[in-house]
Amino acid sequence: MNNIRKHSSAARELTIRIASFLLAATLFTLSAAAQRDSLPGKARVAVFSPLYLDSAFDASGNYRYGKTLPRHISAGLEFYEGIELAIDSLAKEKIPLDVYIYDTRSKKKLDEILRQEEMAGMDLFIGYVNVNEAAQLARAAAEMNIPFVNTNLPNDAGIRENPNYVIMNPTLGTHCHGIYKFIQKNYPLATITYFRKKGPGDDMLRRHFTEAEKTTASVPLKIRYVTFDDTVAVEQLAKFLDSSKQNVCIAGSLDPNFGLTITRQLSSLSKTYKSAIIGMPTWDQMDLNKSGYRGIEIIYSSPLYINNDNQLVQQLQHHFKTKYFSRTAESVYTGFECLFHFARLLAAPGSNSLVNKIAGKKNTLFGEFDIQPVVNKQTGEPDYYENKKLYFIKKLDGIVKGIY
């Protein structure tokens, strides 16, 4: 990584924010090797994030994108901002820790980074990754017998028999099982209909629900499964609704347009049919406040819920609003919460390894983790660990009515 000698002097706070954080990340990365011999006895954490440092600045050290933050840079940068906040908080608690930052979009490939000398002394990997990086880091962590915490990718990356691999963003299968249990608890007597499209993605979702039906305790739900073409007419939908009972409709598709179409049609029928629609985890990124979605309960599962009554949340929101004129991105919370949580576990007294401290329900800065082993059916041993904690957000007419 080449050092950054100077930056554009644009007055906008946005540019200052981008340049300062990217510069800090660069210097943090460059100084890691120099620190490792001077700070003995501290736990060492390697953080991997797509910062694009080599491409964000030109040969003179000027930021290439002026007063904008390109989408492909934003997630990794915001995750890094959360990491920095965690480092500051851990320092205040006098947690003995060295944090090494690695840019997964640098000119140096990930396998080259993993062969660097300082890797041999790491105690924990934390990453904001894609599927290939997740698999590569999980294999490296297994060889080193240290945990790798995948903070963002809801995917097992094909990893098996590796209890060092920890998935923090619950997989699609976990969401489907959670939805099934949620309906069992809250709408057991409703008329339940599962709507889907034709296609391999929706076939996979259907298999997850079939597995949930087979393995979930208590009385099985009576679910009617309906396959639609791409277009759904109001008359088609109405045939599966009951005007005398609560209706629960599951949008069993990852296609957002299909789910929104079902929602609009149910809204148009809301004076005759009392309905709730339950969407997939992708719905937390959709605008569900429009008038076309009124009159019905909209429910979806999410691994993260930011409670605005939380004092730390309020402080972060104020900081980002007043200093950067922006909201606090989810990846900021993710980076902050994950490093803070796992670093404190790493520093906790006791003879157990970090892997043995990870499992179970634990309160966190912004909510709760419920990390459980995903057991291999053939061997009876963990394939990996996964955060099973889900929040169910219920909205009515654009207003959050409940969190479960």
MOPE-V358606 format. One record per backbone hydrogen bond with DSSP energy under -1.0 kcal/mol. CO is the residue of the C=O (numbers start at 1). NH is the residue of the N-H. If there is no record, write none. Layout:
CO | NH
CO | NH
This chain:
12 | 16
13 | 17
14 | 18
15 | 19
16 | 20
17 | 21
18 | 22
19 | 23
20 | 24
21 | 25
22 | 26
23 | 27
24 | 28
25 | 29
26 | 30
27 | 31
31 | 35
32 | 36
43 | 98
44 | 123
44 | 124
45 | 100
46 | 126
47 | 102
48 | 128
49 | 51
49 | 104
52 | 56
56 | 64
58 | 61
62 | 58
65 | 68
70 | 73
70 | 74
73 | 77
74 | 78
75 | 79
76 | 80
77 | 81
78 | 82
79 | 83
80 | 84
81 | 85
82 | 86
83 | 87
84 | 88
85 | 89
86 | 90
87 | 91
88 | 92
89 | 93
90 | 95
91 | 94
96 | 43
98 | 45
100 | 47
102 | 49
103 | 106
109 | 113
110 | 114
113 | 116
116 | 119
117 | 120
118 | 121
119 | 122
124 | 46
125 | 149
126 | 48
127 | 151
130 | 134
131 | 135
132 | 136
133 | 137
134 | 138
135 | 139
136 | 140
137 | 141
138 | 142
139 | 143
140 | 144
141 | 145
141 | 146
147 | 125
148 | 166
149 | 127
150 | 168
153 | 155
156 | 159
162 | 165
164 | 148
165 | 385
166 | 150
167 | 387
171 | 175
172 | 176
173 | 177
174 | 178
175 | 179
176 | 180
177 | 181
178 | 182
179 | 183
180 | 184
181 | 185
182 | 186
183 | 187
187 | 190
191 | 248
192 | 224
193 | 250
194 | 226
195 | 252
196 | 228
199 | 203
200 | 204
201 | 205
202 | 206
203 | 207
204 | 208
205 | 209
206 | 210
207 | 211
208 | 212
209 | 213
210 | 214
211 | 215
212 | 216
224 | 194
226 | 196
233 | 237
234 | 238
237 | 240
238 | 241
242 | 245
246 | 191
247 | 276
248 | 193
249 | 278
250 | 195
250 | 252
251 | 253
255 | 259
256 | 260
257 | 261
258 | 262
259 | 263
260 | 264
261 | 265
262 | 266
263 | 267
264 | 268
267 | 270
269 | 272
269 | 273
274 | 247
275 | 297
276 | 249
277 | 299
278 | 251
280 | 283
281 | 284
282 | 285
283 | 286
290 | 293
291 | 294
297 | 277
298 | 395
299 | 279
300 | 393
302 | 391
307 | 310
310 | 314
311 | 315
312 | 316
313 | 317
314 | 318
315 | 319
316 | 320
317 | 321
318 | 322
319 | 323
320 | 324
320 | 326
329 | 332
329 | 333
330 | 334
331 | 335
332 | 336
333 | 337
334 | 338
335 | 339
336 | 340
337 | 341
338 | 342
339 | 343
340 | 344
341 | 345
342 | 346
343 | 347
354 | 358
360 | 371
362 | 369
367 | 364
369 | 362
370 | 388
371 | 360
372 | 386
374 | 383
376 | 380
381 | 376
383 | 162
384 | 374
385 | 167
386 | 372
391 | 302
392 | 404
393 | 300
394 | 401
394 | 402
395 | 298
396 | 399
399 | 396
402 | 394
